[in-house]
Each structure stands twice: as C-alpha cells, then as structure tokens.
C-alpha cells in the first residue's frame, strides 16, 4: 500500500502528482554496476568484521545523508542520515521475509552472541544473489516522523549522498523519489526484519519503534568521488 498519494509507481517509471494536480513522469533507472560492486564489497567486509566482533565506528555504505526539501522553512534544504539498503524484487519479498522471520524465531532463546553466525548467514544469502535484488530502489525506516517525514509527504523528491572511507572517499549522489510505506507493505516488512537481525549489535542504536518506511525510487546518479570523477553523471 502506497500511503504517499503524490507517488505512483509503474513498472519502469514513477509518476509524481504536482500541487496543481498534473502528473510528471520520471523514468526509473537501475543502479550502475560500479555502485553495486562498491556497496556489496563494503557490506561483505562489514559482515567479516561483525563475525570477528570488531569495533565498528561507522558503516558508510549503509548510512548516506538524505536531502529533502522543506516547503515552509527559512532554509529549504533539510538533511538527515538514514540507514539504507537494497530491496528484493517483488516476487522474492515473501521468500526473504520468511527466511528472516525463521532465523529470528529459531534463535530467540540464544544469546545475541550465540545467534550471530545464523543472523549474518541469512543476510549474506540475500546479498549474494544479485538476480533477486531490485536495483531500481532502496529501502529505509522512519523513526521520528520529523522534518524528513513531513518534507517527503509534501514533496517526495530527495537525494542520497553516499561517501566511503578514506583515502579513496568513493562518493555517489543518487537522485529519486521517496515513497512512504506502512507496516502492511511487504517492503516495510523486509526492511524491518533486516533491521531486527542486527538491532541489538553494538554498531546500531536501538530504536523503540518504526512508524513507517520508505522505498527510494532511483532516477539519476552522479559519481562525486574526488579522484577524477567529481560531478560525473553516470546514470
């Protein structure tokens, strides 16, 4: 169920309802291989560090800065850091929801440390099968229903700025539209359960609730890396 009436998603396009009632169409794009490879490599490294129980000060691939537009603010641009990840294609959502649910259920009587290998294994299983991932969209959860939430309801246009660790500082800006989804939506269920698999690990801040989630539909990307790419449109 799409609870943001300004966003209408079709197979290969997203239609945005403007304030005057007219519809503006944008073509959806798949994230390019260079970005996907970069994301998956950093996530692979992260899982290895989690299994070693290393201290993890940050996880840049997962934590882009999101920019939205505030229609009533003195300064129109609002930013917030959002935990973001890939989503399965629609036909595989139920499969992974069941996989995550089963993992949490089977390990609920174990300590968090004892259940770590099982939790990492099911998450790695998702990231290892690229054919089941929908690279036209990303997903994340809402915590506060604050300024970002109200901005998205008023204008779903948004940008995600990813920046990797030094000394390379690989960086991408992804432009698109954020679609609010509630707890009845399968994408929300997937994002929520993926978070629950690692909710109590030391690199996460535990949250009391998640009132909604978002699907971020990808329309455009720029490589903002400082070494020979800055500002290059790649998609």
N, C-alpha and C positions, 0 to 999 in steps of 0.2 A: 504494500500500500504506500503510495506517494502522498505524504501529508503537506508537501510544499506545492501548492497549486500553480506556482509560477514555472515549474519544471515538468516538461512532458518528454519522456524518453521513448525513442523508437529504436529500430534495430541498429541503424548506423548514423543516427542524428539525435540531437537534443533540441527541443523547441522551447524557447523562453517566452512566456507571456509578459509583454511590456505593460507599463502602467496605463497606457491608452487602450489596452485590450488587444492590440495587434500581436502577432506571433513572429519572432525572429528565429530563424533556423541556423544551427551550427552543426557541422559535420564532426562526428566522433572520430578520434584517432587512437590507434594502438600505440602504447609507449614504445619507443625505439629500443632495439637490442642493446645499444650501448648503455642505456639507463637500466634496463632489466638485468643485464650481466653485473653491473656495478651494485645494484641492490641485492641481488642474490648472493654475490660473493661476500658482501659485508654481513649479511644475515647468517651465512654459513660460518663465518669467523665468530660471530656473536654466539651461536649455539655451541661452538667448541669451547669458548671461554665460560659459558654458563655451566657446561659439564665439568669443567675444571674448578668451578666455583671461584673464578677470578673476580676481583673487584672490577665493576664496570662503571666508569664515571659518566659515560654518555653513549648514546646509540644514534648517531646522526642519520643513518638510513631510515630510521623509524620516526624521527622527530623533526619534520620540516616546520618552518614558520609559515603560517597561513595568513594571507592578507585578504580582508573583506572590506566592503565599502559601507560607511556609516552615513545614512542619508540625513541625519539630524545633527551630526557632530560638528564642532568648530573645525576640527581637522578630519577630513573624510576617510582617511586610511586607518584601518584598525588591524593589528597583528596579534597572533596567538600561536603558541607551539602546540602541535597536535600529533598524537601517536597514530601513525598511518601505516597501512599495509595493503597487500594485494587481496583481491576477492576472486573466488571461483566463478567460472561460468555458471549461468543459471541452472543448467542441467546437473551440475555437480554439487550444488549448495547443500542439499539434503544429505548427500553422502558424507560430506565433511562435518556437518553439524552432528550427525550420528557418531562419527568417529571421535570427535572431541567430547561429546557427552559421555560416551562409553569409557573413554580414558579417565575422565573426572570421576565417574561413578566407581570404576574398578579400583581407583587409588584413594578414595575418600577416607579410608581408615589408616592409610600410611602417613608417615610424617611428610612434610613438604620436601625434605631432602631425599627421602626414600623414593618418592614418586617422580623425582626429577628426570631419570632416564626415559620413562614412559611418556612424560609430557613433551620432552624435546623430540622424541621419536615421531610422535603424531604430527607435530608442527613441521618437522623436516620432511615428512611424507608429502605434505601439501606443497611445499616449495620446490620439491624435486621433480614434480610432474607439470611441466610448463603447459602442456596441451590442455590442462584442465583449468588454467588461470585465465581470467578475462582481463587482458591488459589495456582495455579501454577505460577502466575505472579503478579507483582506490577506495578504501573504507576507513572510517574512524568514528569514535564515540564522542558524544557530548556529555559534559559533566555538570556545568553550572547553569546552562541556559542563560548565559550572559550576553555581552555585546555581540560576539560572533554569531550566536544563535539568532538574535533579532536582525542582524545585518543580512544573514542568509535568507531569512523569510522575506525581507524587503527587496533584496537583490541577490540572486544566487551566484553571481559572478564572483570568482575567487582565484587566487594564485597560491601555489605551494612552492616554497623555496627550500630545496634540499642542499645541504653543504656537508661534504665528507671531511674526514680528519686530515691534518697536515702530514707531510709537506705538500701534498698534491692539491688539497682543497677542491676536489671534484665537486661541481656545483651545477644544479639544474633548477630552472623555473618552469613549473607546469601550470598552465592556464586552463580553466574549465569552469564547471558549474557544480555547486553542492546541492544535492537533493536530500532533504530530511526524510528519515525513515523511522518508524516506531518499532516497538518490541514485537509486533506481529509480522514484521517483514523478515524474510529469510536472510537477507544480507545483514540486518541488525543481529540476528541470532548467531550468525557465523562470527562477526566481529566481536560480539560479547563473549562467546565461548573461547575464542582465541585469546582474548584478554584474561579470562578466568584461568587459563592454563598457566599463566605466569603472574597472576595478580599479587601473590604474596612473596615473590622473589625480591631480592634486595634492590635491584635496579628499577623497580616500579614503585610509584607512590600509590598506596592502596586507596581506593575511592569508595564512598558509601553507595553510590548508585549511578546509573547512566540513563537519563530520561529519554534519550533518543540517540540515533546515529546518523551518519551521512554517507551517501555514495557520492564520490567526487568523479564526475564525468570529464574525461580528458579531451581537450580540443587542440592544444598547442603546447609546444615545449621549446625552451631556449637552453643551450649549454652555456652556463655562466662561469665555467672554470677559468681561472686566471691565466693558465699556461696555453695561450694560442687559441682559445675558444671563446673568450668572453663576449657574450651577446649574440652568438651564432644561433640562428633558428634552425633546429634540427627536425622539426615536425610541424 
